[in-house]
Amino acid sequence: MDAVQLVKQDHRTVEQLFKQFERAEKAERTAEMRRVVEKVVKELSVHAAIEEQVLYPALRRGDASTEDEVLEALEEHHLVKLTLLELEKMSPEDERYCAKMTVLMESVRHHVEEEESELLPRLAKAFPPRDRKELGALLEQAKKAAPTHPHSGAPDSPPGNLLAGALSALLDKGRDALREAADRGRKMARSRSREVKGRARKAMASGRSAMEKGRAMVREVTGGEASPPQA
């Protein structure tokens, strides 16, 4: 995929998550808000990493006049990562959770607008279609090894960010695996609890059915009403 198209596609994905969060916030669905924020953290962490490792260095090589804009974009990334770190430690019940998410969305939307109106057109001008496709392939490859959580203290330009990104990605994959295992454990526990409750209800129903059959047999033998069993 063309590098410009890939970056814009990532932008659209994040914007859809922002709109989903806004709907969940309006409806006060806190569990959904938490799930959306987790997805936002992952998407923005990966996106920032591949831009810092591949896109921005290519821009600086292909068009030296983008130097100031790239440095500004890196600073915006840094502020976004700090906000993501804070959001990861908060819960939707926290007083400033939604306010912090609103500030994040405003910041990212501003960053996207500048990137799509200034940097990406200059990327398209500096690189012919074939080179942009090769750059897109590099971005896709970088995604596979990108960190899935923010690391605001890590280097954000080559060569330091390449090594730091690889190490951070390994740590993040372990962290994500532990979280997924914990989530599966909770789901299994809830499922087991429902199963036990279901068996108890079936046993009670079976007991009531047996009791009714017993009463019917007594009535048939005695020709009268069966007295309920004494406790």
C-alpha positions in Angstrom: 0.0 0.0 0.0 1.1 3.5 -0.7 2.7 5.1 2.4 0.3 8.2 2.2 -2.7 5.9 2.0 -1.5 3.7 4.9 -1.0 6.7 7.2 -4.4 8.1 6.3 -6.0 4.7 6.9 -4.5 4.7 10.4 -5.9 8.2 11.0 -9.4 7.0 10.0 -9.2 4.0 12.3 -8.3 6.2 15.3 -11.0 8.7 14.4 -13.6 5.9 14.4 -12.4 5.0 17.9 -12.7 8.6 19.1 -16.3 8.7 17.8 -17.0 5.4 19.6 -15.7 6.8 22.8 -17.8 10.0 22.5 -20.9 7.9 22.0 -20.1 5.7 25.0 -19.3 8.7 27.1 -22.7 10.3 26.2 -24.5 7.1 27.1 -22.4 6.7 30.3 -21.2 3.2 29.3 -18.0 3.1 31.4 -17.0 -0.5 30.5 -17.1 0.4 26.7 -15.2 3.6 27.4 -12.4 1.6 29.0 -12.3 -0.9 26.1 -12.1 1.9 23.5 -9.3 3.7 25.4 -7.3 0.4 25.4 -7.7 0.2 21.7 -6.8 3.9 21.3 -3.6 3.3 23.3 -2.6 0.4 21.1 -3.4 2.1 17.8 -1.7 5.4 18.7 1.4 3.7 20.2 1.9 1.6 17.0 1.2 4.5 14.7 3.6 6.9 16.5 6.3 4.2 16.4 6.2 3.5 12.7 6.1 7.2 11.9 9.1 7.9 14.0 11.0 4.8 12.7 10.2 5.0 9.0 8.1 7.9 7.9 9.7 10.9 9.5 13.3 9.9 8.6 12.2 9.4 5.0 10.6 12.8 4.9 13.7 14.5 6.3 15.9 12.7 3.7 13.5 13.4 0.8 12.7 17.0 1.6 15.0 18.8 3.9 12.6 21.7 4.2 10.3 19.5 6.4 12.8 19.5 9.2 10.9 22.0 11.4 7.5 20.3 10.8 8.9 16.9 11.6 10.5 18.1 14.9 7.1 19.7 15.8 5.4 16.4 15.0 7.8 14.5 17.3 7.0 16.9 20.2 3.3 16.4 19.6 3.9 12.6 19.7 5.7 13.0 23.0 2.8 14.9 24.6 0.3 12.3 23.3 2.4 9.5 24.8 2.4 11.2 28.2 -1.4 11.5 28.1 -1.8 7.9 27.0 0.4 6.8 30.0 -1.8 8.7 32.4 -5.0 7.3 30.8 -3.7 3.7 31.2 -3.4 4.3 35.0 -6.9 5.7 35.3 -10.4 4.3 35.3 -13.6 5.8 33.7 -14.8 6.6 37.2 -11.9 9.1 37.8 -13.0 12.7 37.8 -10.6 13.8 35.0 -10.8 10.6 32.8 -13.1 12.0 30.2 -11.5 15.4 30.3 -8.1 13.9 29.7 -9.5 11.8 26.8 -11.1 15.0 25.3 -7.7 16.8 25.4 -6.1 13.8 23.8 -8.6 13.7 21.0 -8.3 17.4 20.3 -4.5 17.1 20.2 -4.5 14.1 17.9 -7.1 15.6 15.6 -4.9 18.8 15.3 -1.8 16.6 14.6 -3.7 14.6 11.9 -5.0 17.8 10.2 -1.4 19.3 10.0 0.1 16.0 8.9 -2.5 15.5 6.1 -2.4 19.1 4.9 1.3 19.7 5.2 3.6 16.7 5.6 1.8 14.0 3.5 1.5 16.2 0.4 5.2 17.0 0.6 5.9 13.3 1.0 3.8 12.6 -2.1 5.8 15.3 -4.0 9.2 14.1 -2.8 8.7 10.4 -3.6 7.4 8.8 -6.8 4.6 6.2 -6.6 6.9 3.2 -6.7 9.0 4.6 -3.8 5.9 5.4 -1.8 4.7 1.8 -2.2 8.1 0.6 -0.9 7.9 3.0 2.0 4.4 1.7 2.7 5.7 -1.9 2.8 8.3 -0.7 5.3 5.6 0.9 7.4 3.6 -2.4 7.3 6.6 -4.4 8.4 7.4 -1.9 11.2 3.9 -2.4 12.5 4.5 -6.0 13.3 7.4 -5.2 15.7 6.0 -1.9 17.0 5.3 -1.2 20.7 1.7 -1.5 21.7 2.0 0.9 24.7 3.4 4.4 25.1 7.1 4.8 26.1 7.5 8.5 26.5 11.1 8.2 27.7 12.4 6.2 24.8 14.3 7.8 21.9 12.0 8.9 19.0 14.5 9.2 16.2 17.0 6.8 14.6 19.1 4.9 15.4 18.1 4.9 19.1 14.4 4.4 18.5 14.9 1.3 16.4 16.6 -0.6 19.2 14.3 0.9 21.9 11.2 0.2 19.8 12.2 -3.5 19.4 12.8 -3.9 23.2 9.7 -2.1 24.1 7.7 -4.2 21.7 8.9 -7.4 23.4 7.9 -6.0 26.8 4.5 -4.9 25.5 3.8 -8.3 24.0 4.5 -10.0 27.3 2.3 -7.5 29.1 -0.5 -7.9 26.6 -0.3 -11.7 26.9 -0.6 -11.5 30.7 -3.6 -9.2 30.4 -5.3 -11.5 27.9 -4.6 -14.5 30.1 -6.2 -12.7 33.1 -9.2 -11.7 31.0 -9.7 -15.3 29.8 -9.4 -16.4 33.5 -12.1 -14.0 34.5 -14.4 -15.1 31.7 -13.9 -18.7 32.5 -14.7 -18.0 36.2 -17.9 -16.2 35.2 -18.8 -19.0 32.8 -18.2 -21.6 35.6 -20.3 -19.6 38.0 -23.2 -19.5 35.5 -22.8 -23.3 34.9 -23.0 -24.1 38.6 -26.0 -21.9 39.0 -27.6 -23.5 36.0 -27.1 -27.0 37.5 -28.5 -25.9 40.8 -31.6 -24.6 39.1 -32.0 -27.9 37.2 -31.6 -29.9 40.4 -34.2 -27.8 42.2 -36.6 -28.2 39.2 -36.0 -31.9 39.2 -36.6 -32.0 43.0 -39.9 -30.2 42.6 -40.9 -32.5 39.8 -40.2 -35.6 41.9 -42.1 -34.1 44.8 -45.2 -33.5 42.6 -45.0 -37.1 41.3 -44.8 -38.4 44.9 -47.9 -36.4 45.9 -49.7 -37.7 42.8 -48.9 -41.3 43.8 -50.1 -40.7 47.4 -53.4 -39.3 46.1 -53.8 -42.2 43.8 -53.3 -44.7 46.6 -55.3 -42.9 49.3 -57.8 -41.3 47.1 -57.2 -38.0 48.9 -54.9 -35.0 49.0 -51.4 -35.6 49.9 -50.1 -33.5 52.8 -47.0 -31.4 52.1 -43.9 -32.9 53.6 -43.0 -31.5 57.1 -39.8 -29.5 57.4 
